[in-house]
Amino acid sequence: MSKPSLKHPVGRVRWVGMAEGISYIALLGIAMPLKYMADMPMAVKITGSAHGGLFVLLMLVTAGAWGSKALSTKDSALVVLASLLPFGPFLIDRRLAKDEAGD
C-alpha cells in the first residue's frame, strides 16, 4: 500500500480518514471506558471534540475530491459510509490508494 500524498485530493482524503478512524477508535476504546469506569467525563469531551472536528474535515476533503472529479460518486459515498464505522476508513484505504495512483 502506498503512502498517501497531501498534494493529491484523494491522498488528503486518505490522511484525514486515517486520523478520523484513529480518533473514533480512541473515543470508543479509551475515552468511553474512562468516562464510565473511571468517572472521567472530560476524556469523552476532549476526544469527542477532536473526532467531531476530524469528521467534519473528512466530509470537506471528500466533497473537494468529489468536486474535482478525483473521487467518483460511488467512492465518495463509500468514504461517508466508512466514516460511520470504527474501522471503516482502514477498510477502504486500499481502494482509495488505487484511485490516488490511477490519476
C-alpha beads as a LAMMPS data file, in Angstrom:
LAMMPS data file: protein, C-alpha beads

103 atoms
102 bonds

1 atom types
1 bond types

-500.0 500.0 xlo xhi
-500.0 500.0 ylo yhi
-500.0 500.0 zlo zhi

Masses

1 110.0

Atoms # bond

1 1 1 0.000 0.000 0.000
2 1 1 1.358 3.399 -0.958
3 1 1 1.820 6.332 1.346
4 1 1 -0.860 8.992 0.757
5 1 1 0.221 12.323 -0.703
6 1 1 -1.167 15.575 0.664
7 1 1 -0.739 17.078 -2.824
8 1 1 -3.419 14.792 -4.275
9 1 1 -7.112 15.229 -3.340
10 1 1 -7.566 11.501 -2.706
11 1 1 -4.361 11.453 -0.663
12 1 1 -5.827 14.145 1.570
13 1 1 -8.980 12.040 1.983
14 1 1 -6.797 9.072 2.964
15 1 1 -4.773 11.077 5.523
16 1 1 -7.809 12.660 7.156
17 1 1 -9.669 9.333 7.017
18 1 1 -6.880 7.618 8.939
19 1 1 -6.833 10.376 11.573
20 1 1 -10.639 10.257 11.857
21 1 1 -10.572 6.465 12.171
22 1 1 -7.952 6.600 14.916
23 1 1 -9.932 9.253 16.786
24 1 1 -13.095 7.133 16.530
25 1 1 -11.316 4.094 17.956
26 1 1 -9.813 6.248 20.728
27 1 1 -13.260 7.637 21.532
28 1 1 -14.890 4.215 21.734
29 1 1 -11.993 2.225 23.151
30 1 1 -10.326 4.658 25.539
31 1 1 -12.457 7.711 26.291
32 1 1 -15.805 5.989 26.794
33 1 1 -14.407 3.405 29.247
34 1 1 -12.627 6.202 31.119
35 1 1 -15.878 8.135 31.350
36 1 1 -17.937 5.259 32.717
37 1 1 -15.386 3.195 34.628
38 1 1 -13.059 5.867 35.998
39 1 1 -15.545 8.762 36.249
40 1 1 -13.534 10.903 33.806
41 1 1 -16.118 12.598 31.540
42 1 1 -13.514 15.085 30.314
43 1 1 -11.900 12.261 28.288
44 1 1 -15.014 12.000 26.108
45 1 1 -15.352 15.757 25.836
46 1 1 -11.796 16.158 24.520
47 1 1 -11.688 13.046 22.337
48 1 1 -15.221 13.592 21.088
49 1 1 -14.453 17.167 20.064
50 1 1 -11.328 16.070 18.202
51 1 1 -13.240 13.269 16.492
52 1 1 -16.079 15.618 15.535
53 1 1 -13.664 18.119 14.005
54 1 1 -11.890 15.387 12.059
55 1 1 -15.233 14.014 10.850
56 1 1 -16.238 17.433 9.510
57 1 1 -12.801 17.838 7.904
58 1 1 -13.156 14.394 6.289
59 1 1 -16.518 15.375 4.818
60 1 1 -14.998 18.604 3.458
61 1 1 -11.966 16.961 1.837
62 1 1 -14.198 14.196 0.432
63 1 1 -16.516 16.808 -1.090
64 1 1 -13.467 18.580 -2.527
65 1 1 -12.089 15.365 -4.036
66 1 1 -15.502 14.540 -5.482
67 1 1 -15.924 18.075 -6.832
68 1 1 -12.545 17.919 -8.558
69 1 1 -13.509 14.537 -10.071
70 1 1 -10.647 12.791 -8.242
71 1 1 -13.223 10.573 -6.496
72 1 1 -16.270 9.033 -8.120
73 1 1 -19.688 9.447 -6.564
74 1 1 -19.599 5.787 -5.527
75 1 1 -16.206 6.101 -3.811
76 1 1 -17.252 9.347 -2.134
77 1 1 -20.348 7.614 -0.770
78 1 1 -18.144 4.750 0.461
79 1 1 -15.957 7.228 2.348
80 1 1 -19.017 8.735 4.019
81 1 1 -20.380 5.294 4.900
82 1 1 -16.985 4.044 6.120
83 1 1 -16.608 7.061 8.402
84 1 1 -19.616 5.809 10.372
85 1 1 -17.876 2.518 11.223
86 1 1 -14.996 2.351 13.712
87 1 1 -12.602 0.556 11.313
88 1 1 -14.222 1.794 8.103
89 1 1 -11.521 4.222 6.950
90 1 1 -8.909 1.474 7.260
91 1 1 -11.040 -0.945 5.246
92 1 1 -11.447 1.363 2.240
93 1 1 -7.898 2.751 2.205
94 1 1 -6.654 0.202 -0.346
95 1 1 -9.422 1.172 -2.748
96 1 1 -8.635 4.866 -2.278
97 1 1 -4.933 4.167 -2.836
98 1 1 -5.829 2.725 -6.262
99 1 1 -7.847 5.870 -7.046
100 1 1 -4.912 8.027 -5.972
101 1 1 -2.417 6.048 -8.070
102 1 1 -4.763 5.990 -11.078
103 1 1 -4.545 9.730 -11.704

Bonds

1 1 1 2
2 1 2 3
3 1 3 4
4 1 4 5
5 1 5 6
6 1 6 7
7 1 7 8
8 1 8 9
9 1 9 10
10 1 10 11
11 1 11 12
12 1 12 13
13 1 13 14
14 1 14 15
15 1 15 16
16 1 16 17
17 1 17 18
18 1 18 19
19 1 19 20
20 1 20 21
21 1 21 22
22 1 22 23
23 1 23 24
24 1 24 25
25 1 25 26
26 1 26 27
27 1 27 28
28 1 28 29
29 1 29 30
30 1 30 31
31 1 31 32
32 1 32 33
33 1 33 34
34 1 34 35
35 1 35 36
36 1 36 37
37 1 37 38
38 1 38 39
39 1 39 40
40 1 40 41
41 1 41 42
42 1 42 43
43 1 43 44
44 1 44 45
45 1 45 46
46 1 46 47
47 1 47 48
48 1 48 49
49 1 49 50
50 1 50 51
51 1 51 52
52 1 52 53
53 1 53 54
54 1 54 55
55 1 55 56
56 1 56 57
57 1 57 58
58 1 58 59
59 1 59 60
60 1 60 61
61 1 61 62
62 1 62 63
63 1 63 64
64 1 64 65
65 1 65 66
66 1 66 67
67 1 67 68
68 1 68 69
69 1 69 70
70 1 70 71
71 1 71 72
72 1 72 73
73 1 73 74
74 1 74 75
75 1 75 76
76 1 76 77
77 1 77 78
78 1 78 79
79 1 79 80
80 1 80 81
81 1 81 82
82 1 82 83
83 1 83 84
84 1 84 85
85 1 85 86
86 1 86 87
87 1 87 88
88 1 88 89
89 1 89 90
90 1 90 91
91 1 91 92
92 1 92 93
93 1 93 94
94 1 94 95
95 1 95 96
96 1 96 97
97 1 97 98
98 1 98 99
99 1 99 100
100 1 100 101
101 1 101 102
102 1 102 103
